Amino acid sequence: MPGLDRPALRPAVLPAGMGVLILSELDRRAHFERLAMPLLDDAVNLAVWLTGNRADAEDIVQEAMLRAFKYFDRFTGEHFRPWLLAIVRNAAMTWLARNRSARMVFMADAEAAEAAAPSDTARAESPEQEMLRQDLTQEINRAVADLPVEFREVIILREIQDLSYKEIAAVIDVPIGTVMSRLARARKILTTVLPRYAS
């Protein structure tokens, strides 16, 4: 209806001589929420995989969102998803360094594993098939969780978050060659410990 549409974002101009446009605080918050809210599940899933605990992951994401909003003016306008996931990843690493060794994180929390793993309810399964699928899913979750964090994060970002090599490199701040090398090593470890996964 006429008159009910939200007005277009109008940047507020800084004092003369500064030559930079910024959004008003209200528009800045609305713009951030438009970009960030659709990625909330991705952010939580990444933090769950890195910490092994959903409650901790939600706290980390809340802190990461506050940090992202604080530094939103540094966002250049492209590739918001990798930018935000990099902040979530860094917040998770800081939390892990404070609370426990990143190499000792396991997916012991069943709710976390279920939330982080993609579900497949589209097809009907017999009880036996469902049990086998759940066993395999748990086995894969444990194997991924047992990976050293530098391998775990690239597997999660590639296989679950579906980021490109270039985006993963931006998230974890390493060269693309390092991403490819870590992915290859992570997959090799997984196929060694998960023969069924390799076939």
Secondary structure, 3 states (H helix, E strand, C coil): CCCCCCCCCCCEECCCCCCCEECCHHHHHHHHHHHHHHHHHHHHHHHHHHHCCHHHHHHHHHHHHHHHHHCHHHCCCCCHHHHHHHHHHHHHHHHHHHHCCHHHCCCCCHHHHHHHCCCCCCCCCCHHHHHHHHHHHHHHHHHHHHCCHHHHHHHHHHHHCCCCHHHHHHHHCCCHHHHHHHHHHHHHHHHHHCHHHHC
